[in-house]
Amino acid sequence: MTNEDLPLLGDLPTRAAAKWPQQQALKWATGAMSYAELDAHIDRVACGLMRNGVNAGDKVGVLVSNGPEYVEAVFALWRIGAVAVPLNLRYREADLADVVRRGGCKVLIFSGRAGPIDFVGLVQRSLGSDLEQGSLRTILVGEGSMPGATTWASLVDTQYSPAEQLALRERRAACKASDLTLIVFTSGTTGRPKGVMHDHSCVRSVRERALLWKVQPGEAMLNYLPMFHLYSLSEAVLQCVYSGCRQVVMENFDANTALDLIEHESVNILHGFETHYGDLLRVQAELPRDVGSLRFGTLPSGLETSAAIAVQVQRVFCPTVTGTGMSESWAWMCTCAIDEPEEMRCHSSGRPLPGMEMRLADPDTGKDVPQGTPGEILFRGYSVMKGYFEDPGATAAVLDADGWLHSGDQGVMRPDGSIRFTGRYKEMLKVGGENVSPQGVEQELSALVPDILQVAVIGVPEPRLVEVPVAYVVLRPGATATEESIIAACKGKIASFKVPRRVVVVAELPQTATGKVQRAVIRKAALEGGLQLKTGAQ
């Protein structure tokens, strides 16, 4: 089956409604709806968006918390040929204004409030001039009010006319597989966020993973990952609609609530990073729930820090599958089948999906590296981005003339043909001329010191060696390890230039909304806080 044979994104709910009309599509804290109901709601939202002037090709920002509105909004936009621009709920004034403007958004769909944050006030402060000039229209979801904003209720509660139904059919018929559908801004952990452009080809990627993982209609999938992130959008939102699963939605991650839902909703499928699974393991040990319904989970990476968590998950919850990818590749480019050996599923990052190519190359020479030698991971195939939105220079820096996406990730090819992700080249430390992977040091620290629950290694300037590693660690409950004992455990076990010059014990590590540790935030705090380095050669 080619990309052209697959349904377009906007058609997926209609396909699901035809196949499984009464199957529950969404379940959230205050309600539920079937696939037939979801498809009908999406039509109403689509007509409402057209009524409010959203044209094919328009960019529409979506700043909405997890819930049915998010699902309805993105599918309605795709159904009328518009472009969804998911926005991070952790954006504040400068971030939001920058991304909305650079993303070319003509409309902003936003939650009035999410948790403690008043997004009405945030939008007014950050985008007030755009609102006054009329260059940005707004649609308000949930509580709150704002002058000039259209309410979400008016979109879904208004019956559409025969003329609007005809216009919607024409819009849907005009959509093509190669159309731009999504601009996802990168996390900006290595610089200014860039807008990654994707078309409808991602449906094939979703299908291939459904086949490898044997996802079945009627299975229940728990989704606590933020829907603005591709991991959630691809593996939960799209995967459920493609495969006919029940999506049990949480607005935010909470381990206790998640375990309760697994038990009460007979959840079969989980997703998450090691942070999520670590919390789930801890809370399950404190107050066990019945998790016998779980069939499998996804846990990307292949780093040994993730592998250690994955091995525990196999014993307590269910098998997990691994993978690696990035926004530019549409989530996972590599994964493995659910029935492959545990060693592969826990200790590798899998193999390329069918129809995708991968190679490892020396980042300086561009030549392929032999098996077992670290190299930059390069991807090529149908799900690679169309480029960065209005940034040809940045696009040319990562997409070469032969269509290879240079990921900036380091990996090693294993004898079984799978890859193991080993870190980011941009995060490499230069310690006295030696290249040091912070992720590699983190793995070694975790192996040497069982008291460590989480660890993040950063580089701190040092006059003689240019920079040296410093470790920030979260200890397991009841652990007694100290800075001195952790450093002592490293000496004689790992290369002297990799031994942390300082170890700082903290209660928690700063993380993105998806659970990734923010090394840049830690490094900034360390430098601004005047972290003192210990003297003496390492």
Backbone torsions as a table, in degrees:
resi	resn	phi	psi	omega
1	MET	NA	127.8	-179.8
2	THR	-90.5	174.0	177.1
3	ASN	-59.1	-36.0	-176.5
4	GLU	-68.3	-22.8	-178.8
5	ASP	-82.2	-11.1	-176.1
6	LEU	-87.6	153.4	176.7
7	PRO	-67.3	153.2	173.4
8	LEU	-76.1	162.1	-176.2
9	LEU	-55.9	-46.3	-177.9
10	GLY	-66.4	-19.6	-178.7
11	ASP	-89.5	-11.4	-176.7
12	LEU	-58.1	-45.1	178.6
13	PRO	-64.6	-33.3	177.9
14	THR	-66.3	-42.1	176.2
15	ARG	-60.2	-44.8	179.9
16	ALA	-64.5	-40.0	-179.6
17	ALA	-65.6	-33.1	178.1
18	ALA	-72.6	-36.8	-176.7
19	LYS	-84.1	-40.6	-173.2
20	TRP	-135.8	62.0	-171.5
21	PRO	-58.3	-39.7	-176.4
22	GLN	-94.5	-4.3	177.0
23	GLN	-64.0	133.5	177.1
24	GLN	-64.1	126.1	-179.4
25	ALA	-93.1	-46.2	-176.3
26	LEU	-132.9	140.9	171.6
27	LYS	-134.0	124.7	177.9
28	TRP	-131.5	-177.9	-169.6
29	ALA	-57.8	-33.0	-173.6
30	THR	-118.5	9.3	-178.7
31	GLY	-177.6	-176.0	179.5
32	ALA	-157.6	160.2	173.9
33	MET	-151.7	152.2	178.8
34	SER	-85.2	172.9	177.5
35	TYR	-67.1	-34.5	176.7
36	ALA	-63.7	-42.2	178.8
37	GLU	-67.5	-40.9	179.7
38	LEU	-61.6	-45.1	-179.3
39	ASP	-62.4	-40.1	179.3
40	ALA	-66.9	-41.0	177.9
41	HIS	-61.5	-41.0	-179.0
42	ILE	-63.5	-39.6	176.8
43	ASP	-60.2	-43.1	179.9
44	ARG	-63.4	-44.8	178.9
45	VAL	-63.1	-41.0	179.9
46	ALA	-60.6	-45.4	178.8
47	CYS	-65.4	-38.4	177.6
48	GLY	-63.7	-39.3	177.8
49	LEU	-64.7	-42.5	177.7
50	MET	-63.5	-39.8	178.8
51	ARG	-61.3	-28.5	179.5
52	ASN	-95.9	18.3	169.8
53	GLY	85.9	16.5	177.9
54	VAL	-82.5	117.5	-177.4
55	ASN	-101.7	164.2	174.8
56	ALA	-58.4	134.3	179.9
57	GLY	89.1	-13.7	178.4
58	ASP	-65.5	143.1	175.7
59	LYS	-92.8	130.0	-176.4
60	VAL	-126.8	117.6	177.1
61	GLY	-74.1	139.2	179.7
62	VAL	-123.0	102.0	-179.2
63	LEU	-113.1	70.1	-169.7
64	VAL	-129.8	138.1	178.6
65	SER	-73.9	162.8	-178.9
66	ASN	-54.7	131.1	178.7
67	GLY	164.9	179.1	-178.0
68	PRO	-61.4	-31.2	-178.9
69	GLU	-62.2	-37.6	179.4
70	TYR	-63.7	-47.5	-178.9
71	VAL	-61.2	-46.2	-179.7
72	GLU	-63.3	-40.0	-176.3
73	ALA	-64.0	-49.4	-174.9
74	VAL	-67.9	-40.0	179.7
75	PHE	-69.4	-35.2	177.4
76	ALA	-64.9	-41.3	177.9
77	LEU	-61.8	-45.3	-179.9
78	TRP	-65.8	-32.9	-177.6
79	ARG	-67.4	-29.6	-178.9
80	ILE	-103.2	12.1	175.4
81	GLY	79.8	14.1	177.2
82	ALA	-87.2	172.3	-176.0
83	VAL	-112.4	121.1	178.0
84	ALA	-82.2	134.8	176.7
85	VAL	-121.5	89.4	-179.9
86	PRO	-63.0	136.1	-177.3
87	LEU	-119.9	137.2	-176.6
88	ASN	-69.9	127.5	-179.7
89	LEU	-67.6	-10.6	176.2
90	ARG	-89.8	-2.4	175.0
91	TYR	-61.2	143.9	172.0
92	ARG	-119.8	-163.4	-164.3
93	GLU	-54.7	-55.8	-176.1
94	ALA	-65.0	-43.1	-179.0
95	ASP	-62.5	-47.6	-176.1
96	LEU	-63.0	-46.7	-179.8
97	ALA	-61.5	-42.8	-178.1
98	ASP	-62.4	-49.2	-174.6
99	VAL	-72.5	-39.9	178.5
100	VAL	-61.7	-41.8	-178.9
101	ARG	-73.0	-46.8	179.9
102	ARG	-68.0	-25.9	177.0
103	GLY	-80.4	-2.7	178.1
104	GLY	66.5	29.7	-175.9
105	CYS	-70.2	126.9	174.6
106	LYS	-94.8	-21.4	-179.1
107	VAL	-135.4	145.2	175.3
108	LEU	-125.7	118.6	172.0
109	ILE	-96.7	122.4	-174.4
110	PHE	-144.6	149.5	174.7
111	SER	-74.8	136.2	177.8
112	GLY	-64.7	-33.5	179.0
113	ARG	-150.6	141.2	173.6
114	ALA	-137.0	111.2	-174.7
115	GLY	62.7	-131.6	-178.3
116	PRO	-85.5	-2.5	-172.2
117	ILE	-92.1	126.1	174.6
118	ASP	-87.0	98.9	-176.9
119	PHE	-76.5	-21.8	174.8
120	VAL	-60.4	-51.1	178.6
121	GLY	-62.9	-39.4	180.0
122	LEU	-62.4	-45.7	179.7
123	VAL	-63.8	-42.3	-179.5
124	GLN	-64.4	-40.2	-179.2
125	ARG	-71.7	-40.4	-173.5
126	SER	-86.0	-28.3	-173.3
127	LEU	-126.1	22.6	-177.2
128	GLY	-57.1	-42.4	-178.6
129	SER	-65.9	-36.6	177.7
130	ASP	-66.3	-39.0	178.9
131	LEU	-66.8	-42.4	-179.3
132	GLU	-65.4	-37.8	-178.8
133	GLN	-78.5	-12.8	-179.7
134	GLY	81.0	10.4	179.3
135	SER	-80.8	-11.3	179.3
136	LEU	-134.8	123.9	174.4
137	ARG	-101.9	153.7	-175.3
138	THR	-127.2	148.1	174.5
139	ILE	-127.4	118.5	-172.2
140	LEU	-97.8	124.8	179.0
141	VAL	-103.1	130.6	173.3
142	GLY	82.7	-151.4	-171.7
143	GLU	-73.1	161.1	178.8
144	GLY	100.8	171.3	177.0
145	SER	-148.4	153.1	178.5
146	MET	-150.4	130.7	179.7
147	PRO	-54.8	131.4	176.4
148	GLY	85.9	-9.8	-178.5
149	ALA	-82.1	139.5	170.9
150	THR	-81.5	140.4	178.9
151	THR	-88.1	147.2	177.7
152	TRP	-60.8	-37.3	-179.1
153	ALA	-58.5	-35.0	-179.5
154	SER	-68.5	-24.7	177.4
155	LEU	-74.4	-44.7	-172.8
156	VAL	-89.0	-19.3	-176.3
157	ASP	-94.1	-14.0	-177.9
158	THR	-88.3	128.2	176.3
159	GLN	-71.9	135.4	179.9
160	TYR	-88.9	149.9	-174.8
161	SER	-84.3	165.3	174.9
162	PRO	-56.1	-36.1	179.0
163	ALA	-65.9	-37.6	178.4
164	GLU	-69.8	-37.8	176.5
165	GLN	-60.4	-42.9	178.6
166	LEU	-64.1	-43.4	179.5
167	ALA	-62.3	-38.1	178.7
168	LEU	-65.7	-43.2	178.0
169	ARG	-60.3	-39.3	179.6
170	GLU	-67.6	-40.1	177.7
171	ARG	-61.7	-46.2	-178.7
172	ARG	-62.9	-40.1	-178.4
173	ALA	-67.2	-26.0	-177.7
174	ALA	-81.9	-13.6	-177.7
175	CYS	-70.6	140.3	179.5
176	LYS	-124.7	154.7	-177.2
177	ALA	-59.2	-29.3	-176.2
178	SER	-87.2	-1.2	-178.7
179	ASP	-66.0	145.7	171.7
180	LEU	-67.5	128.8	-178.0
181	THR	-121.8	-22.0	-168.6
182	LEU	-149.8	134.9	168.7
183	ILE	-121.8	110.9	-178.6
184	VAL	-107.1	120.2	178.9
185	PHE	-82.3	133.8	179.4
186	THR	-65.1	167.2	-175.2
187	SER	-69.5	-19.7	179.6
188	GLY	75.5	18.9	-178.8
189	THR	-69.7	-20.4	179.0
190	THR	-116.9	17.2	179.9
191	GLY	151.7	-166.6	-178.9
192	ARG	-64.1	135.0	179.7
193	PRO	-56.4	141.5	179.1
194	LYS	-116.3	144.6	-177.5
195	GLY	-87.9	107.0	-178.6
196	VAL	-83.2	124.9	-177.0
197	MET	-99.7	132.1	177.9
198	HIS	-131.3	154.4	174.2
199	ASP	-112.4	-157.8	-175.1
200	HIS	-78.6	-2.3	-176.4
201	SER	-61.1	-20.9	-177.8
202	CYS	-61.1	-21.7	179.9
203	VAL	-59.8	-37.6	178.8
204	ARG	-64.9	-40.5	178.6
205	SER	-60.3	-43.1	177.7
206	VAL	-62.1	-43.7	-179.7
207	ARG	-62.0	-44.2	-177.6
208	GLU	-61.6	-38.7	178.8
209	ARG	-71.1	-35.6	176.9
210	ALA	-59.4	-39.1	179.1
211	LEU	-69.0	-44.8	-179.6
212	LEU	-63.8	-36.5	-176.1
213	TRP	-95.2	-1.6	177.0
214	LYS	56.5	45.3	179.4
215	VAL	-70.7	132.6	-174.0
216	GLN	-119.4	148.7	174.9
217	PRO	-57.2	141.6	178.1
218	GLY	89.9	-14.0	176.5
219	GLU	-68.3	150.2	-179.9
220	ALA	-101.9	130.3	-179.8
221	MET	-119.5	129.2	178.4
222	LEU	-90.6	129.7	-179.2
223	ASN	-125.1	103.3	173.4
224	TYR	-112.1	-0.7	176.6
225	LEU	-76.2	143.7	-178.2
226	PRO	-64.5	130.6	-175.1
227	MET	-67.1	-16.7	177.3
228	PHE	-74.1	-9.6	179.9
229	HIS	-97.2	142.3	-176.0
230	LEU	-61.2	-32.1	179.1
231	TYR	-56.6	-47.7	179.6
232	SER	-72.0	-46.0	-176.9
233	LEU	-61.9	-41.9	-177.2
234	SER	-79.0	-55.2	-169.2
235	GLU	-82.4	-18.2	178.6
236	ALA	-112.5	-62.8	-174.7
237	VAL	-60.8	-54.8	-177.6
238	LEU	-73.3	-40.7	-178.6
239	GLN	-60.7	-40.6	179.1
240	CYS	-63.9	-46.8	-177.6
241	VAL	-67.9	-37.4	178.2
242	TYR	-66.2	-41.1	-171.3
243	SER	-98.3	-6.5	179.6
244	GLY	78.3	34.2	179.4
245	CYS	-91.1	162.8	170.2
246	ARG	-87.5	124.8	176.6
247	GLN	-100.4	112.6	177.6
248	VAL	-93.5	112.3	-168.0
249	VAL	-100.2	131.8	169.7
250	MET	-111.8	139.0	179.1
251	GLU	-68.0	-38.4	178.5
252	ASN	-142.3	158.9	179.2
253	PHE	-77.4	130.9	170.8
254	ASP	-146.8	121.7	-171.7
255	ALA	-62.0	-41.4	179.5
256	ASN	-62.6	-47.1	179.1
257	THR	-62.9	-41.0	179.8
258	ALA	-60.3	-45.0	-179.7
259	LEU	-66.7	-37.4	175.5
260	ASP	-60.6	-43.3	-179.6
261	LEU	-67.6	-38.7	176.7
262	ILE	-56.6	-43.5	-179.4
263	GLU	-71.1	-48.9	-172.2
264	HIS	-77.9	-29.7	-178.1
265	GLU	-101.3	5.2	-178.9
266	SER	50.0	53.5	-177.8
267	VAL	-66.7	137.7	-179.5
268	ASN	-105.1	-27.7	-170.9
269	ILE	-132.0	134.9	178.0
270	LEU	-121.5	156.5	170.9
271	HIS	-135.3	153.0	175.1
272	GLY	162.1	166.2	174.6
273	PHE	-90.7	175.8	-177.9
274	GLU	-58.6	-30.9	179.1
275	THR	-60.9	-45.3	-179.8
276	HIS	-64.1	-48.6	-177.6
277	TYR	-66.2	-35.2	176.8
278	GLY	-59.8	-43.9	177.8
279	ASP	-65.7	-41.6	179.6
280	LEU	-62.6	-41.3	178.3
281	LEU	-63.2	-44.1	-178.7
282	ARG	-62.8	-47.4	-176.8
283	VAL	-70.0	-36.3	177.4
284	GLN	-63.4	-35.9	178.0
285	ALA	-67.6	-33.2	-179.1
286	GLU	-76.6	-40.3	-177.8
287	LEU	-145.4	89.6	-174.0
288	PRO	-63.0	139.7	170.9
289	ARG	-115.8	166.1	174.9
290	ASP	-79.8	108.6	-178.5
291	VAL	-113.1	21.3	-176.3
292	GLY	-64.6	-16.6	179.7
293	SER	-75.4	-18.7	-175.7
294	LEU	-64.0	131.2	177.4
295	ARG	-103.1	-43.8	176.2
296	PHE	-162.2	165.4	174.5
297	GLY	-135.7	163.5	173.6
298	THR	-110.2	140.0	-179.6
299	LEU	-146.8	93.1	-172.8
300	PRO	-72.6	158.6	167.2
301	SER	132.7	-82.2	-171.6
302	GLY	103.5	-10.9	172.8
303	LEU	-61.2	149.3	-178.3
304	GLU	-64.6	-26.9	175.6
305	THR	-63.9	-39.8	176.1
306	SER	-72.0	-37.9	-178.4
307	ALA	-61.6	-38.3	-179.7
308	ALA	-62.1	-41.8	176.7
309	ILE	-66.8	-43.6	-177.4
310	ALA	-58.6	-41.6	179.6
311	VAL	-61.6	-40.8	177.7
312	GLN	-64.8	-38.8	-179.0
313	VAL	-62.5	-36.9	178.9
314	GLN	-59.2	-35.6	-175.5
315	ARG	-79.9	-34.8	-172.1
316	VAL	-97.6	-39.0	-172.6
317	PHE	-114.4	-69.5	-171.1
318	CYS	-171.4	167.8	172.8
319	PRO	-62.2	151.0	174.1
320	THR	-124.1	155.8	171.9
321	VAL	-114.1	148.8	-177.8
322	THR	-101.5	-179.5	177.0
323	GLY	173.2	169.0	174.4
324	THR	-149.1	152.3	-180.0
325	GLY	175.0	-166.4	-177.1
326	MET	-160.9	169.5	179.6
327	SER	-56.4	-37.0	-177.2
328	GLU	-68.3	-16.8	-178.6
329	SER	-110.4	9.8	-172.1
330	TRP	59.6	79.3	177.0
331	ALA	55.4	-124.7	-169.9
332	TRP	-83.0	125.1	171.2
333	MET	-93.8	-26.3	-179.8
334	CYS	-125.1	142.6	171.1
335	THR	-160.6	-168.5	178.6
336	CYS	-140.3	167.4	179.3
337	ALA	-78.2	154.6	-177.1
338	ILE	-67.2	-23.8	-177.1
339	ASP	-99.1	14.1	175.9
340	GLU	-78.4	163.6	-177.1
341	PRO	-59.0	151.8	-178.9
342	GLU	-57.7	-38.9	-178.6
343	GLU	-58.4	-42.4	177.8
344	MET	-65.8	-44.1	-174.8
345	ARG	-71.8	-22.7	-177.6
346	CYS	-103.9	-32.4	-168.8
347	HIS	-111.1	1.4	176.3
348	SER	-122.2	-179.1	173.0
349	SER	-112.7	14.7	174.4
350	GLY	84.7	-169.3	-180.0
351	ARG	-117.9	162.7	178.0
352	PRO	-60.3	145.4	174.8
353	LEU	-64.3	155.0	175.3
354	PRO	-53.2	135.2	-179.6
355	GLY	87.4	-4.1	179.0
356	MET	-109.9	151.5	177.1
357	GLU	-117.1	151.7	178.2
358	MET	-145.8	144.1	172.0
359	ARG	-146.8	160.9	176.6
360	LEU	-114.4	127.8	-174.7
361	ALA	-132.1	152.0	172.6
362	ASP	-67.3	123.2	-175.6
363	PRO	-66.4	-18.8	180.0
364	ASP	-89.0	-40.5	-176.0
365	THR	-100.1	-21.5	-176.2
366	GLY	79.6	-0.2	-178.7
367	LYS	-85.4	146.5	179.0
368	ASP	-62.1	143.7	178.3
369	VAL	-100.7	152.2	179.8
370	PRO	-72.0	163.0	178.2
371	GLN	-54.8	135.4	178.9
372	GLY	88.9	-8.4	179.2
373	THR	-101.2	131.4	179.9
374	PRO	-61.7	140.7	177.0
375	GLY	-155.1	167.8	177.9
376	GLU	-75.6	136.4	179.7
377	ILE	-81.2	123.4	177.1
378	LEU	-115.5	136.4	179.3
379	PHE	-121.0	150.9	173.1
380	ARG	-149.1	138.6	177.6
381	GLY	153.7	-172.3	-168.1
382	TYR	-63.9	-27.6	-174.2
383	SER	-97.2	2.1	176.4
384	VAL	-66.3	143.1	-175.3
385	MET	-56.0	159.9	173.9
386	LYS	-78.3	-12.6	-178.4
387	GLY	135.7	179.5	174.5
388	TYR	-90.7	135.2	-175.4
389	PHE	-60.9	121.4	177.3
390	GLU	49.7	40.1	179.1
391	ASP	-145.4	70.0	-176.9
392	PRO	-63.1	-31.1	179.4
393	GLY	-64.3	-47.4	179.1
394	ALA	-66.3	-35.1	178.2
395	THR	-63.1	-47.8	-178.9
396	ALA	-62.9	-25.8	-178.6
397	ALA	-72.3	-22.5	-177.4
398	VAL	-119.9	-18.6	178.7
399	LEU	-112.2	111.7	-176.1
400	ASP	-85.8	178.3	-174.5
401	ALA	-64.7	-22.6	179.6
402	ASP	-93.2	7.6	176.6
403	GLY	85.7	8.2	179.2
404	TRP	-82.1	130.4	174.8
405	LEU	-89.2	116.4	179.3
406	HIS	-87.2	107.1	-168.1
407	SER	-75.3	-25.0	-171.6
408	GLY	78.7	1.1	177.9
409	ASP	-94.4	144.2	175.4
410	GLN	-98.7	140.6	178.2
411	GLY	-148.5	169.1	178.3
412	VAL	-131.1	133.6	176.7
413	MET	-82.1	128.2	179.7
414	ARG	-88.4	161.5	-179.9
415	PRO	-58.9	-27.3	-179.0
416	ASP	-83.4	5.5	178.0
417	GLY	88.7	-3.6	175.5
418	SER	-87.9	166.5	-178.6
419	ILE	-111.1	152.6	172.7
420	ARG	-123.0	116.0	177.4
421	PHE	-68.8	131.2	-176.7
422	THR	-122.5	-0.1	175.7
423	GLY	143.2	177.3	179.2
424	ARG	-100.6	130.2	178.3
425	TYR	-60.4	-37.6	-177.3
426	LYS	-68.1	-17.5	179.8
427	GLU	-96.1	-0.8	-179.7
428	MET	-60.7	138.3	176.2
429	LEU	-93.6	148.4	174.7
430	LYS	-110.3	98.8	-176.7
431	VAL	-106.3	100.8	-179.1
432	GLY	57.2	34.5	179.7
433	GLY	91.7	-8.1	179.2
434	GLU	-93.3	135.1	173.1
435	ASN	-78.5	125.6	-179.3
436	VAL	-126.4	122.9	176.8
437	SER	-82.8	119.8	177.4
438	PRO	-59.0	-36.7	179.3
439	GLN	-65.3	-36.0	178.0
440	GLY	-64.0	-42.1	177.5
441	VAL	-65.3	-38.9	178.1
442	GLU	-60.2	-42.3	179.0
443	GLN	-61.9	-43.9	-177.1
444	GLU	-68.0	-39.1	177.2
445	LEU	-62.8	-43.5	-179.7
446	SER	-62.6	-36.4	179.9
447	ALA	-73.2	-35.8	-175.9
448	LEU	-81.0	-29.1	-173.5
449	VAL	-125.8	94.7	-178.3
450	PRO	-60.5	-20.5	179.5
451	ASP	-67.5	-16.0	-176.4
452	ILE	-80.8	123.8	175.3
453	LEU	-90.0	-46.9	177.8
454	GLN	-138.6	151.2	179.4
455	VAL	-149.1	142.1	173.5
456	ALA	-132.2	128.0	179.7
457	VAL	-107.8	131.6	178.2
458	ILE	-125.2	166.4	174.3
459	GLY	-102.0	134.2	178.9
460	VAL	-121.8	134.4	-177.9
461	PRO	-56.4	142.6	178.6
462	GLU	-146.1	129.8	-170.2
463	PRO	-54.9	-43.9	-173.6
464	ARG	-83.7	-41.8	-174.3
465	LEU	-98.5	3.2	-177.0
466	VAL	78.2	-58.7	173.1
467	GLU	-151.0	157.9	179.9
468	VAL	-136.0	155.4	179.9
469	PRO	-77.9	141.2	173.4
470	VAL	-129.2	134.5	-176.9
471	ALA	-108.2	131.0	171.1
472	TYR	-106.4	124.0	-173.5
473	VAL	-126.7	146.8	168.8
474	VAL	-109.1	124.2	-178.3
475	LEU	-87.5	154.2	175.1
476	ARG	-67.8	153.5	178.2
477	PRO	-54.5	131.2	178.7
478	GLY	82.3	-1.2	-177.9
479	ALA	-71.2	152.3	-176.9
480	THR	-119.3	7.3	-178.3
481	ALA	-61.5	146.8	177.9
482	THR	-123.0	171.9	176.2
483	GLU	-55.4	-46.3	-176.9
484	GLU	-64.3	-42.1	-177.3
485	SER	-70.6	-32.9	179.1
486	ILE	-69.2	-45.1	178.1
487	ILE	-63.9	-40.3	179.0
488	ALA	-61.9	-35.9	180.0
489	ALA	-66.6	-23.8	-178.3
490	CYS	-82.7	-34.1	-172.9
491	LYS	-65.7	128.8	-177.8
492	GLY	84.8	-9.6	-179.3
493	LYS	-105.4	-35.4	178.1
494	ILE	-127.3	163.0	-177.5
495	ALA	-54.2	141.5	-174.7
496	SER	-58.1	-35.3	-178.0
497	PHE	-73.8	-10.7	177.8
498	LYS	-96.8	-10.3	-180.0
499	VAL	-68.0	125.9	-179.4
500	PRO	-58.4	134.9	176.3
501	ARG	-72.7	-31.9	174.6
502	ARG	-136.7	149.9	170.3
503	VAL	-124.3	122.4	-178.8
504	VAL	-112.9	117.9	179.0
505	VAL	-86.6	125.1	-177.8
506	VAL	-128.4	162.8	179.7
507	ALA	-74.3	-34.0	179.9
508	GLU	-158.0	161.7	177.7
509	LEU	-105.5	140.1	176.3
510	PRO	-65.1	138.1	-175.9
511	GLN	-135.8	157.0	171.5
512	THR	-73.8	174.6	179.8
513	ALA	-62.6	-20.7	-178.9
514	THR	-99.0	6.0	174.0
515	GLY	95.5	6.2	177.9
516	LYS	-82.9	134.7	179.6
517	VAL	-68.5	134.9	-178.0
518	GLN	-95.0	86.5	-179.1
519	ARG	-62.2	-34.9	-178.8
520	ALA	-63.8	-37.1	178.3
521	VAL	-66.9	-41.9	179.5
522	ILE	-63.9	-44.5	-178.2
523	ARG	-63.8	-42.1	178.9
524	LYS	-61.0	-44.9	179.9
525	ALA	-64.8	-38.0	179.9
526	ALA	-64.9	-43.1	-178.9
527	LEU	-70.6	-42.4	-179.2
528	GLU	-70.7	-26.6	-179.7
529	GLY	-86.0	0.7	177.0
530	GLY	67.8	41.7	178.7
531	LEU	-53.4	126.5	-179.1
532	GLN	-93.0	129.0	178.1
533	LEU	-86.9	146.9	174.9
534	LYS	-74.9	143.6	-179.3
535	THR	-84.9	164.4	178.3
536	GLY	105.0	149.2	-178.9
537	ALA	-69.7	149.3	178.5
538	GLN	-98.2	NA	NA
